[in-house]
Amino acid sequence: PPDVVKVRVQAPARAGSGRRYQSTVDAYKTIAREEGFRGLWKGTSPNVARNAIVNCAELVTYDLIKDALLKANLMTDDLPC
C-alpha cells in the first residue's frame, strides 16, 4: 500500500482538477473508500518482482566490489569495507 499511495500522490492531477489528495493519510482513505481495501494492493505482484530484481542486482554489485577491494588489498574486511 505505501507504494500505491506514493505513486498516486506523486502523479499529477488531471488538468484543472487541482490536487488529487490533500495528504498521505487522505490518499489512503480516498483509495480505500473509492476502490476498497484491495485498491491499496494494486500492482503488488509487479512491484514485488521489480524489487526482487533490484535487490539481487544490488547484492551482487556489493559483493563483487567488496571482493575486488579485498583482493587488491585496498581495504580490510571490517566496518568501513
C-alpha positions in Angstrom: 0.0 0.0 0.0 2.7 2.6 0.6 4.0 2.2 -3.0 0.5 2.7 -4.4 0.0 5.8 -2.3 3.4 7.2 -3.2 2.8 6.8 -6.9 -0.6 8.3 -6.7 0.4 11.3 -4.6 3.4 12.0 -6.9 1.3 11.6 -10.1 0.0 14.9 -11.5 -3.8 15.5 -11.2 -5.8 16.0 -14.3 -5.7 19.4 -15.8 -7.9 21.9 -14.0 -8.9 19.5 -11.2 -6.3 20.7 -8.7 -4.5 18.5 -6.3 -5.7 14.9 -6.1 -5.0 14.3 -2.4 -4.6 16.7 0.5 -2.1 14.4 2.3 -0.8 10.9 2.5 -3.4 9.9 5.0 -6.1 11.4 2.7 -4.7 9.3 -0.1 -5.0 6.1 2.0 -8.6 7.0 3.0 -9.7 8.0 -0.5 -8.2 5.0 -2.2 -9.7 2.6 0.4 -13.1 4.4 0.2 -13.3 4.6 -3.6 -11.6 1.4 -4.6 -12.0 -0.8 -1.5 -9.2 -2.2 0.6 -7.9 -4.2 -2.4 -7.3 -0.9 -4.2 -4.4 -0.3 -1.9 -2.8 -3.5 -3.1 -3.0 -2.8 -6.8 0.2 -3.6 -8.6 1.7 -5.7 -5.8 2.9 -8.6 -8.0 4.8 -6.4 -10.5 6.2 -4.3 -7.6 7.5 -7.4 -5.8 9.1 -8.7 -9.0 10.8 -5.3 -9.6 12.0 -5.1 -6.0 13.4 -8.7 -6.2 15.4 -7.8 -9.4 16.7 -4.6 -7.9 17.7 -6.2 -4.6 19.5 -9.1 -6.4 21.4 -6.6 -8.6 22.4 -4.5 -5.5 23.6 -7.5 -3.6 25.7 -8.9 -6.5 27.2 -5.5 -7.1 28.0 -5.0 -3.5 29.6 -8.5 -3.2 31.7 -8.0 -6.4 33.0 -4.6 -5.4 33.8 -5.8 -1.9 35.6 -8.8 -3.2 37.7 -6.6 -5.6 38.6 -4.2 -2.8 39.7 -7.1 -0.6 41.7 -8.8 -3.3 43.5 -5.6 -4.3 44.4 -5.0 -0.6 42.7 -1.6 -0.8 40.7 -2.3 2.3 40.4 -4.9 5.1 37.3 -6.8 5.9 35.9 -4.7 8.6 33.3 -2.0 9.2 34.5 0.6 6.6 34.6 -2.0 3.9 
